[in-house]
Amino acid sequence: MKVILDIKENSRIPFFMELIKSLDYIRVVKEVKDEKKSQMMADLAEAFHDVKLHEQGKKKLKSAKELLNEI
């Protein structure tokens, strides 16, 4: 299972990372320190979640035509 976290308080990041790395059942795959990249990854994860909800019939998404009409 993969999890994306957004740690709001920068002062707590070193402690949190040390804690996570001390757990032998968790592997840190990648740390993203660039704010723009991390926001893009969070947005992408949210989009995948929305698609999954749409496939389950729990969320209605706009069609490509509706998106183009907004532009």
Steps between C-alpha positions, in 0.01 A plus 500: 500500500625848417420811702568865419529729801503878528681606816385852582760592762852501353655485846350153554622345174841377626341323798229344286747379236728352767202320651383362164847385399539315832206271417627194315168441323496844332723595211530866403483490120549869430507827688371799302630826641399727210164658589377512138586135438343388826180692420493343153535153653220569748275628220577192290424267793169681553416464131566124513280477807222688316526258207477204737186649660354562153562137401318391817207725409554724804602816314391666176784639289476745211543373147783625280244698300375675816857588596574641155182709508623666820813627322 
